[in-house]
Amino acid sequence: RSLPLPPSPQLTLLSPAETGEATTQVTTATKAKINRLGESGIFLARVEKAARREQVLRAVEYLLDRSDSASGAAFASAMAQLPFRVGGFVAGLAESLNIDGYGVIRYDPATKLVSLNREQLEQGFDIKL
């Protein structure tokens, strides 16, 4: 007697963007932009701990590669955070990125969107993205 074959996996019909899942591929152009931010003297002075710098750079990289905004759920997934904690997580990032009251990164709980203000990022850290 032969054993039945295991079921074959089902195909995913929706793309990660349609399902709200985070994708982690980042373009070469975005990597170059992140390197400029990571080498900025202002950034290095504001974010002293290496682990925190890595976290902030990963968040900015994710948003830059997605035209400066993402759903809270996708952003939380990409940052290994629980979705209900995304507001607090972004508030922590804002402490590192928001300079002189200018909002570089923010979370809107009404629309559940995380957004990056690229112009403020460039001005605050004296870089060109």
N, C-alpha and C positions, 0 to 999 in steps of 0.2 A: 504494500500500500504506500502510495506517495502522499506526502503532506501537502495541504493547499498552500499556494503561493501567498505571501503577504500582500496586502493591498498596495497598489502603487500610489504615490503621493499625488494629491490634487494640484492642479495648476493654479497659480495665483493670477487672477484676472485683472486686478487693479494694480496700478503702479504704487510705489511707496508714497508718492505725493498724494494720491487719491485716498489712501488708507490712513494718512496722517503719520505713517511710520517715518522715522528719521533715516536719511541716507548719510553715509559718512565720507563719500568720495568728495574731494575738494580739488578744484582746478589749480593748475600751475600758477596762473595769474593771481589767484587768491593767496596761495602760499607766499608769493613774492610780497604781496601787500602786508601779510601778517609778519613777515620777516622785518619789514620796515618799521612796523609798530613795535615789535619786540626789541628792536635795536634803538628805539627812541630814548634819549636821555630822560625826557619827562616821564615816559612810561616806566622806565627802570627805577626812577626816584619815587614814583607814586605806588608802585607795586613791588615791594622789596623782596618778598618771599618767592622763591622759584616755583613752588607748587601752585601758589596763587596766580603767578604770571601765566603759567601753563593753562590754568583753568580759564582765565580771562581771554587769553589769545585763542583758545579753542572755541569759546562762545562767539567772539568777534568773527573768527574764520567761518564758523557755521552760518552766521547771519550775512556776511559779505557774499558768500557763495550762493545765497538765496535772495538776492536783490534786497538785502537789508531788513527782511522781516520773515517771521515764521510763526506758525501756530504755537501756542503755549505747549500743547501736547507733544508736537514734534521736537520742539526745542528741549523740553524736559527729557524726552527719550534720548536725544543726542548727548545731553549733558549728564546722563545717568542720574536724573532726579525724578522724584515722584511728581506727577502733573499738578497736584494740589499745592506743591511747594514752589512752583515756578516763580510766583510773585516775590517770595522772599529771596530766592536764589538770584533773581535779576536785581533786586535791591542791593544785594551784596556786591554784584558786579558793578552797579552804579556807583558805589563808594570808590571803586578804583578808577572808573572811566569818566564820570561826570565831573567836570571841572568848572569852578566858579558858578555853580548853579545851572550850567548848560547841560541839558539832557542828552547824553550820548547814547544811552541804552535805557529802554523803558518797557514795562509790561502794562498793557491795558486790560484790566480784568473784565471790562464790558465786552470787548471784542475777542478776548483771549489771544491777543497777538503780542509777540515780543518784537520790538523794532529797534533798529540802529540808525542813528542820525550820522551818516557818513561825513557830512560837511563839518559838524561839530567835532567829530573824531579827528579829522584832519587839522582843524584849527587848534584844538586843545593840545594835541601832541606834536604839532608842527611837522606833519608828514603829508605826503601826497599819495593818495590811494588810486 
